[in-house]
């Protein structure tokens, strides 16, 4: 289950970064990159949990 969550979060990070790179407004772009970074940290934690089980 943790491995599926990790894959889901990594796909979500990919979409956030791709969408952020298309934005012209600086504030929205920074916000999307911050959300992507936080989601990446969550994915890393789920990945560590999947590897330890």
HUGINOR-V544722 format. One line per field, one symbol per residue. ss: DSSP state (2 for helix, 1 for strand, 0 for the rest). psi: psi as a letter, one per 20 degrees, with the letter a starting at -180 (. if undefined). A space follows every 50 residues. Layout:
ss: ???
psi: ???
This chain:
ss: 02222222222222222222220002222222222222222222222222 220
psi: hhhhhggghhhggggggghhiiqhphghggghhggggghggghgghghhh hi.
